[in-house]
Amino acid sequence: MTTTTDAIEVKVPDIGDFSGVPVIELHVAAGDTVAPEDPLITLESDKATMDVPSPAAGTVERLAVSVGDEVSEGDVILTLAGGDGAAPAGVAEGQQAADVQQQEPSPAEVSGAAAAAEASAQAAPAAAPAPAAAGPSGDGAAPAGAHAGPSVRRLARELEIDLSTITGTGEKGRITKEDLLATLKGPAAPAAAPAAAAGAGIPEIPPQDFSKFGPVETQPLPRIKRISGPFLQRSWLNIPHVTHNDEADITELDAYRKELDTAAKAEGYRVTLLAFLMKAAVSTLQAFPEVNSSLSPEKDSLILKSYYHIGIAVDTPGGLVVPVIRDVDRKGVTALSKELGEVSKRARDGKLTPDDMSGGTFTISSLGGIGGTAFTPIVNAPEVAILGVVRSKMQPVWNGAEFVPRLMLPLSLSYDHRVIDGALAARFTRHLAQLLEDMRKLIL
C-alpha cells in the first residue's frame, strides 16, 4: 500500500505463487465510501477465490482495474481518499496481505475422484474466461452497451454468457436474470460453449433444448466445480489412467484406533483411520520413490521428491477441496489427527488459502464415511498416483482352517501408466496393505 499527500494507492497483496490472476468482481465504484476490511475486488485463481479487503476507511477516488483484467502482486487496485480510520503511511504491504480472506475454497486440485490439479500460474486465466468486452468506464459494470446488475453479471460469468449479445427486457433495457436463462433455450447457447475444449480435437456434445421434453430449472455450477472441472478434464485427457484394486485387513488396526479415539475425545479431537493411512502411505512412498515423483515438462525424466506432502480430499458445502498436509513423515498419528481436524474445519468454513492446497506429492481420497466398494479416482496432476478408499466392512476370511470375520478395507490406486506399470502398482498397494495389517510397522 502506497500513500500520497491526499490518497492511498491500494495494491494487490501477496497472493502466493500466482500472477495474471483474473478480476471476477468489483465490489466498489468511484465515489463509494468503504470501511476497513470491506471487500474491494474478488480474484479467482485456479486454486481459490479471494476477496481483497480495504486496508482503511475512506472514499474510492479512482478504480484502476475492471472485471476481466489480470493482476499480480503489487498492481494498483484503486486510489482511496483518506477518511476516519485511514491506515498510516507506514503500514506494510505484508499486513495488507495477511488480511486477504478466501471467499470460497477451490479446486485446484479436487473432487472425490481426485483433488484439483496443481496448476501453474500460466493456467490461471483459464479458470475464469474474461468478458468479451469490458465496460469503457473501467468500473467493470458490464460489457459495452450492456446494462446489468451485479447478480446478473455474476450469473452471466457462471453460465459463460456474453452480456453484449443480449437485449435486456427490464427497465431502460436492463438485462434481467430471466433474459439470461432465456438465452439458454435459443440459438445463442451454442456460441457460449466453453472455448477450452475447442482446440482439443474432441467434438463438443451438441446442445439441446431440454425444455421441449418437460419442465427444467437451470442452476449454476458451484464455483469449486466450475474451476476444478477443466483441470480434472485435463488430467483425464493427458494421463493414461489405470486403477489397481486391493484390500487390507484392518481388524487389529481399527481396534487400536478406537482406543486412541476414546482418549482423544476427552481432549477435543478425533483419531480417524485417515491418519494411519497417511503414515502408511508415506512409508510406502519411501519404499517406492517413483510414486512420489512427477514427470519433467519434457516427459523424458522423473523428478523424484524427497518430501512427503499428502493431499486429503475434504467434503465441503461448496464441493470437494484438497488441502495438503505437509511433512507427514515427520509427524505422528496424534499430531496428524489434530491437524486433520483443524484443516477440515477451515476447509468447510472456506478459510483455506492457495498455499494450503499446493505442493502435494500424493493424494488420498476417502469415501469411507459414505460407502461404496471401489472407484477410480482421477490422478491429481502433476502427481502420478492417487489412493482411493471406501468404507471398510466385515467379511468372512479363510485363515487356512476356517472362515473368520475380519474387517476389510478396499484400496483403489489410480496411476499414470507412463510412470508406473502394473507390477509396480500391485507391489505398492500390497506393501501399503501389509503396513495397515500390521500396525507395529507404523511409526507413531
C-alpha positions as CSV (number, residue, x, y, z in Angstrom):
1,M,0.0,0.0,0.0
2,T,1.4,3.4,-1.1
3,T,0.4,6.8,0.2
4,T,0.3,10.2,-1.4
5,T,-0.5,13.6,0.2
6,D,-4.2,13.1,-0.4
7,A,-4.9,9.5,-1.1
8,I,-3.8,5.9,-0.6
9,E,-3.0,3.5,-3.5
10,V,-4.3,0.1,-2.6
11,K,-2.4,-2.7,-4.3
12,V,-2.8,-6.4,-4.8
13,P,-1.3,-8.1,-1.8
14,D,0.7,-11.3,-1.6
15,I,-1.3,-14.0,-3.5
16,G,1.2,-16.8,-3.4
17,D,2.9,-18.0,-6.5
18,F,0.2,-16.7,-8.8
19,S,0.4,-14.0,-11.4
20,G,-2.0,-12.8,-14.0
21,V,-5.0,-13.6,-11.8
22,P,-8.3,-12.5,-13.3
23,V,-10.5,-10.0,-11.5
24,I,-14.0,-11.5,-11.5
25,E,-15.9,-9.0,-9.5
26,L,-15.8,-5.4,-8.3
27,H,-17.5,-4.6,-5.0
28,V,-17.0,-0.8,-5.2
29,A,-17.2,2.1,-7.6
30,A,-15.7,5.6,-7.7
31,G,-17.3,7.7,-5.0
32,D,-18.2,4.8,-2.7
33,T,-17.3,5.0,0.9
34,V,-15.6,2.0,2.4
35,A,-14.7,0.8,5.9
36,P,-11.7,-1.2,6.9
37,E,-12.0,-4.9,5.8
38,D,-14.8,-4.1,3.3
39,P,-14.2,-6.2,0.2
40,L,-12.9,-4.2,-2.8
41,I,-12.4,-6.8,-5.6
42,T,-12.6,-10.6,-6.0
43,L,-9.8,-12.5,-7.6
44,E,-10.2,-16.1,-8.9
45,S,-7.1,-18.2,-9.5
46,D,-7.2,-21.9,-10.4
47,K,-6.9,-22.7,-6.7
48,A,-9.2,-20.3,-4.9
49,T,-11.5,-17.3,-4.9
50,M,-10.2,-14.4,-2.8
51,D,-11.6,-11.1,-1.7
52,V,-9.1,-8.3,-1.3
53,P,-10.2,-6.1,1.6
54,S,-9.8,-2.4,2.2
55,P,-6.9,-1.6,4.4
56,A,-8.5,1.5,5.7
57,A,-11.7,3.6,5.7
58,G,-12.1,6.2,3.0
59,T,-13.7,7.2,-0.3
60,V,-12.9,5.5,-3.6
61,E,-11.4,8.2,-5.8
62,R,-10.4,6.0,-8.8
63,L,-10.6,2.4,-9.9
64,A,-7.5,1.1,-11.7
65,V,-9.0,-2.3,-12.6
66,S,-12.0,-3.7,-14.4
67,V,-13.7,-7.1,-14.4
68,G,-11.7,-9.4,-16.7
69,D,-8.4,-7.6,-16.0
70,E,-5.5,-9.8,-14.9
71,V,-3.4,-8.6,-11.9
72,S,-0.4,-9.7,-10.0
73,E,1.1,-8.8,-6.6
74,G,1.8,-5.1,-6.3
75,D,-0.6,-3.9,-9.1
76,V,-2.7,-0.9,-8.1
77,I,-6.4,-1.7,-7.5
78,L,-7.7,1.7,-6.7
79,T,-7.0,5.1,-5.1
80,L,-8.6,5.6,-1.7
81,A,-9.0,9.1,-0.3
82,G,-8.3,9.2,3.5
83,G,-11.1,9.1,6.0
84,D,-11.7,8.1,9.6
85,G,-9.6,5.1,10.4
86,A,-7.4,5.5,7.4
87,A,-4.2,3.5,7.6
88,P,-1.0,5.4,8.3
89,A,1.6,5.8,5.7
90,G,4.0,3.3,7.3
91,V,1.6,0.3,7.1
92,A,3.4,-2.5,5.4
93,E,2.0,-4.3,2.4
94,G,2.6,-7.6,4.2
95,Q,0.0,-6.6,6.8
96,Q,-2.5,-6.0,3.9
97,A,-1.6,-9.4,2.5
98,A,-2.5,-11.1,5.8
99,D,-6.0,-9.7,5.6
100,V,-6.9,-11.4,2.3
101,Q,-9.7,-13.8,3.1
102,Q,-10.7,-16.7,0.8
103,Q,-14.4,-16.3,0.0
104,E,-14.8,-19.9,-1.2
105,P,-12.4,-22.9,-1.3
106,S,-11.4,-24.1,-4.7
107,P,-10.0,-26.9,-6.6
108,A,-7.0,-26.9,-7.7
109,E,-6.7,-29.8,-7.2
110,V,-10.0,-31.9,-6.2
111,S,-13.0,-33.9,-6.3
112,G,-13.9,-37.2,-4.6
113,A,-12.4,-38.9,-7.6
114,A,-9.5,-36.5,-7.4
115,A,-8.3,-33.4,-6.0
116,A,-8.0,-30.3,-8.1
117,A,-4.7,-30.2,-10.2
118,E,-1.7,-28.3,-9.0
119,A,-1.7,-25.8,-11.9
120,S,1.0,-23.4,-13.0
121,A,0.5,-19.6,-12.9
122,Q,0.1,-19.7,-16.7
123,A,-3.1,-21.7,-16.4
124,A,-4.8,-19.2,-14.1
125,P,-6.5,-17.2,-16.9
126,A,-8.4,-20.4,-18.0
127,A,-10.1,-20.5,-14.6
128,A,-12.3,-17.6,-15.4
129,P,-12.9,-16.6,-19.0
130,A,-12.7,-12.8,-19.4
131,P,-15.7,-11.0,-20.8
132,A,-15.6,-10.3,-24.5
133,A,-15.8,-6.6,-24.0
134,A,-15.2,-4.6,-20.8
135,G,-17.0,-1.5,-19.9
136,P,-15.3,1.6,-21.2
137,S,-15.7,3.4,-17.9
138,G,-13.3,0.9,-16.2
139,D,-15.7,0.1,-13.5
140,G,-16.5,-3.4,-14.8
141,A,-20.2,-2.8,-14.6
142,A,-20.9,-4.8,-17.8
143,P,-19.6,-5.1,-21.4
144,A,-20.0,-2.0,-23.6
145,G,-23.7,-1.4,-24.4
146,A,-25.0,-3.8,-21.7
147,H,-26.8,-2.8,-18.6
148,A,-27.0,-5.3,-15.8
149,G,-26.8,-5.5,-12.0
150,P,-24.0,-7.3,-10.1
151,S,-26.1,-10.5,-9.5
152,V,-26.9,-10.8,-13.2
153,R,-23.2,-10.2,-14.2
154,R,-22.1,-12.9,-11.8
155,L,-24.7,-15.4,-13.2
156,A,-23.6,-14.5,-16.7
157,R,-20.0,-15.3,-15.8
158,E,-21.0,-18.7,-14.3
159,L,-23.1,-19.6,-17.3
160,E,-20.4,-18.2,-19.7
161,I,-22.8,-15.9,-21.5
162,D,-21.6,-12.7,-23.2
163,L,-23.9,-9.9,-21.9
164,S,-23.2,-7.8,-25.0
165,T,-25.2,-10.3,-27.1
166,I,-28.3,-10.0,-25.0
167,T,-31.1,-7.5,-25.4
168,G,-32.5,-6.6,-22.0
169,T,-36.2,-6.6,-21.3
170,G,-36.0,-4.8,-17.9
171,E,-36.5,-1.2,-17.2
172,K,-34.5,1.1,-19.5
173,G,-33.1,-2.0,-21.3
174,R,-31.6,-3.6,-18.2
175,I,-30.7,-7.2,-18.6
176,T,-32.5,-9.5,-16.1
177,K,-31.9,-13.0,-14.8
178,E,-34.8,-14.2,-17.0
179,D,-33.1,-12.7,-20.1
180,L,-30.0,-14.8,-19.3
181,L,-32.0,-18.0,-18.8
182,A,-33.9,-17.4,-21.9
183,T,-30.7,-17.4,-24.0
184,L,-30.1,-21.0,-22.9
185,K,-33.1,-22.0,-24.9
186,G,-32.3,-20.0,-28.0
187,P,-29.6,-20.0,-30.7
188,A,-27.2,-18.1,-28.5
189,A,-26.5,-21.2,-26.5
190,P,-24.0,-22.8,-28.9
191,A,-22.0,-19.6,-29.0
192,A,-21.5,-19.8,-25.2
193,A,-19.8,-23.2,-25.5
194,P,-16.5,-23.2,-23.5
195,A,-13.5,-22.4,-25.6
196,A,-11.2,-24.5,-23.5
197,A,-12.1,-27.7,-25.4
198,A,-12.2,-26.2,-28.8
199,G,-8.6,-26.9,-29.6
200,A,-8.6,-30.4,-28.1
201,G,-9.7,-32.1,-31.2
202,I,-12.7,-33.7,-29.3
203,P,-16.1,-32.7,-30.6
204,E,-18.4,-30.9,-28.2
205,I,-21.7,-32.6,-27.1
206,P,-24.4,-30.9,-29.1
207,P,-26.6,-28.6,-27.0
208,Q,-30.3,-29.4,-26.6
209,D,-33.4,-27.6,-25.6
210,F,-34.4,-29.8,-22.7
211,S,-37.5,-27.7,-22.0
212,K,-39.1,-29.3,-25.1
213,F,-39.4,-32.5,-23.1
214,G,-40.6,-31.2,-19.8
215,P,-40.1,-28.6,-17.0
216,V,-36.4,-27.7,-16.4
217,E,-34.5,-25.5,-13.9
218,T,-31.1,-24.0,-14.5
219,Q,-28.7,-23.9,-11.6
220,P,-25.2,-22.5,-12.0
221,L,-22.4,-25.0,-11.0
222,P,-20.8,-24.2,-7.6
223,R,-17.6,-22.2,-8.1
224,I,-15.4,-25.0,-6.9
225,K,-16.8,-27.5,-9.5
226,R,-16.6,-24.8,-12.2
227,I,-13.0,-24.2,-11.5
228,S,-11.9,-27.7,-10.9
229,G,-13.7,-29.3,-13.8
230,P,-11.3,-28.1,-16.5
231,F,-8.3,-29.4,-14.5
232,L,-9.9,-32.8,-13.9
233,Q,-10.7,-33.0,-17.7
234,R,-7.1,-32.0,-18.5
235,S,-5.7,-34.7,-16.2
236,W,-8.1,-37.3,-17.6
237,L,-7.2,-36.5,-21.2
238,N,-3.4,-36.2,-20.7
239,I,-2.8,-39.1,-18.3
240,P,-3.3,-42.8,-19.3
241,H,-5.2,-43.8,-16.2
242,V,-5.2,-47.3,-14.7
243,T,-6.7,-48.3,-11.4
244,H,-5.4,-51.2,-9.3
245,N,-7.7,-52.6,-6.5
246,D,-6.7,-54.5,-3.4
247,E,-7.9,-54.7,0.2
248,A,-6.3,-54.6,3.6
249,D,-7.3,-56.5,6.8
250,I,-7.5,-53.7,9.3
251,T,-9.2,-55.6,12.2
252,E,-6.4,-55.0,14.7
253,L,-5.6,-51.5,13.4
254,D,-9.2,-50.4,13.8
255,A,-9.4,-51.8,17.4
256,Y,-6.3,-49.8,18.3
257,R,-7.6,-46.7,16.6
258,K,-10.8,-46.9,18.6
259,E,-8.7,-47.0,21.8
260,L,-6.8,-43.8,20.7
261,D,-10.0,-42.2,19.6
262,T,-11.7,-42.7,23.0
263,A,-8.8,-41.0,24.8
264,A,-8.7,-38.2,22.1
265,K,-12.3,-37.3,22.6
266,A,-11.6,-36.1,26.1
267,E,-9.0,-33.7,24.6
268,G,-11.3,-32.4,21.9
269,Y,-10.1,-34.1,18.8
270,R,-10.7,-37.4,17.0
271,V,-8.4,-40.2,15.7
272,T,-9.6,-41.5,12.3
273,L,-8.3,-44.2,10.0
274,L,-7.1,-41.4,7.7
275,A,-4.2,-40.6,10.0
276,F,-3.0,-44.2,9.8
277,L,-3.5,-44.2,6.0
278,M,-1.3,-41.2,5.7
279,K,1.5,-42.7,7.7
280,A,1.3,-46.0,5.8
281,A,1.2,-44.1,2.5
282,V,4.4,-42.2,3.4
283,S,6.2,-45.3,4.4
284,T,5.2,-47.0,1.1
285,L,6.2,-43.9,-0.9
286,Q,9.6,-44.1,0.7
287,A,9.9,-47.8,-0.4
288,F,8.7,-46.9,-3.9
289,P,10.1,-43.4,-4.7
290,E,8.8,-43.4,-8.3
291,V,5.3,-43.0,-6.9
292,N,6.4,-39.8,-5.1
293,S,7.5,-38.2,-8.3
294,S,6.4,-36.1,-11.3
295,L,7.2,-36.2,-15.0
296,S,9.5,-33.5,-16.2
297,P,8.0,-31.0,-18.7
298,E,9.9,-32.7,-21.5
299,K,8.4,-36.1,-20.4
300,D,11.8,-37.7,-20.6
301,S,12.8,-37.9,-16.9
302,L,11.3,-38.2,-13.4
303,I,11.5,-35.6,-10.7
304,L,11.9,-37.6,-7.5
305,K,10.7,-35.7,-4.4
306,S,12.4,-36.1,-1.0
307,Y,9.5,-34.5,0.8
308,Y,6.1,-36.0,1.6
309,H,3.1,-33.7,1.4
310,I,-0.2,-35.6,1.3
311,G,-3.3,-34.1,-0.1
312,I,-6.6,-35.0,1.6
313,A,-10.0,-34.6,-0.2
314,V,-12.4,-32.8,2.1
315,D,-16.1,-32.6,1.5
316,T,-17.5,-29.0,2.0
317,P,-20.8,-27.4,1.3
318,G,-19.4,-25.9,-1.9
319,G,-17.8,-29.1,-3.2
320,L,-14.6,-31.2,-2.6
321,V,-11.3,-29.4,-1.9
322,V,-7.9,-30.9,-1.3
323,P,-5.8,-29.2,1.4
324,V,-2.2,-30.5,1.7
325,I,-0.8,-31.8,5.0
326,R,3.0,-31.1,4.8
327,D,5.9,-33.2,6.1
328,V,3.7,-36.2,7.1
329,D,6.9,-38.3,7.5
330,R,7.8,-36.1,10.5
331,K,4.5,-36.3,12.3
332,G,2.9,-39.0,14.4
333,V,-0.7,-40.2,14.3
334,T,-1.7,-37.9,17.2
335,A,-0.3,-34.8,15.6
336,L,-1.8,-35.7,12.2
337,S,-5.2,-36.3,13.8
338,K,-5.2,-32.9,15.4
339,E,-4.1,-31.2,12.2
340,L,-6.6,-33.0,10.1
341,G,-9.4,-31.8,12.3
342,E,-8.2,-28.2,12.2
343,V,-7.7,-28.2,8.4
344,S,-11.0,-29.9,7.7
345,K,-12.8,-27.2,9.7
346,R,-11.0,-24.4,7.8
347,A,-12.0,-26.1,4.5
348,R,-15.7,-26.3,5.5
349,D,-15.6,-22.6,6.6
350,G,-14.0,-21.6,3.3
351,K,-10.8,-20.3,5.0
352,L,-8.2,-22.3,3.0
353,T,-5.6,-20.3,1.1
354,P,-4.0,-21.3,-2.2
355,D,-0.8,-22.2,-0.3
356,D,-2.9,-24.7,1.8
357,M,-3.8,-26.5,-1.4
358,S,-0.4,-26.5,-3.2
359,G,2.7,-28.7,-3.1
360,G,1.1,-32.1,-2.7
361,T,3.1,-35.2,-3.8
362,F,0.4,-37.9,-3.3
363,T,-3.3,-37.6,-2.7
364,I,-5.8,-39.7,-0.6
365,S,-9.5,-39.5,-1.5
366,S,-11.6,-41.2,1.1
367,L,-15.3,-42.1,0.7
368,G,-15.3,-44.2,3.9
369,G,-17.9,-42.1,5.6
370,I,-20.3,-42.6,2.6
371,G,-19.9,-46.1,1.2
372,G,-19.1,-47.9,-2.0
373,T,-17.0,-50.9,-2.9
374,A,-14.4,-49.3,-5.2
375,F,-13.9,-46.4,-7.5
376,T,-11.4,-44.8,-10.0
377,P,-10.1,-41.5,-8.6
378,I,-8.5,-39.2,-11.2
379,V,-4.8,-38.6,-10.8
380,N,-4.1,-35.1,-9.4
381,A,-1.5,-34.0,-11.9
382,P,1.4,-33.3,-11.8
383,E,1.3,-36.1,-9.2
384,V,1.5,-39.6,-10.7
385,A,-0.8,-41.6,-8.4
386,I,-3.8,-41.2,-6.0
387,L,-5.2,-43.6,-3.4
388,G,-9.0,-44.0,-3.1
389,V,-10.6,-45.8,-0.1
390,V,-14.2,-46.6,0.6
391,R,-16.0,-47.9,3.7
392,S,-14.5,-51.0,5.4
393,K,-16.8,-53.9,6.0
394,M,-16.7,-57.2,7.9
395,Q,-16.2,-60.2,5.7
396,P,-15.6,-63.9,6.2
397,V,-11.9,-64.6,5.5
398,W,-10.3,-68.1,5.2
399,N,-7.4,-68.5,7.6
400,G,-6.4,-72.0,6.4
401,A,-8.6,-73.8,8.8
402,E,-11.9,-71.9,8.9
403,F,-13.6,-68.7,7.9
404,V,-13.3,-65.9,10.4
405,P,-14.8,-62.4,10.5
406,R,-12.3,-59.8,9.5
407,L,-12.7,-56.0,8.9
408,M,-11.5,-55.5,5.3
409,L,-10.7,-52.1,3.8
410,P,-10.9,-51.7,-0.1
411,L,-8.0,-49.8,-1.7
412,S,-8.1,-48.3,-5.2
413,L,-4.8,-46.9,-6.6
414,S,-5.1,-44.9,-9.8
415,Y,-1.8,-44.2,-11.5
416,D,-0.1,-42.6,-14.5
417,H,0.8,-45.5,-16.7
418,R,3.6,-43.5,-18.3
419,V,5.4,-43.6,-14.9
420,I,4.0,-46.6,-13.1
421,D,3.4,-50.0,-14.6
422,G,1.0,-52.6,-13.4
423,A,3.6,-54.6,-11.4
424,L,4.8,-51.5,-9.5
425,A,1.2,-50.5,-8.8
426,A,0.5,-54.0,-7.4
427,R,3.6,-54.1,-5.3
428,F,2.9,-50.5,-4.0
429,T,-0.7,-51.4,-3.0
430,R,0.2,-54.7,-1.4
431,H,3.0,-53.1,0.6
432,L,0.5,-50.4,1.8
433,A,-2.0,-53.1,2.8
434,Q,0.7,-55.1,4.7
435,L,1.6,-52.0,6.7
436,L,-2.1,-51.4,7.6
437,E,-2.4,-55.1,8.6
438,D,0.5,-55.0,11.0
439,M,0.4,-51.7,12.9
440,R,3.7,-52.4,14.5
441,K,5.4,-51.4,11.2
442,L,3.9,-47.9,11.5
443,I,6.0,-45.4,13.4
444,L,3.6,-43.3,15.5
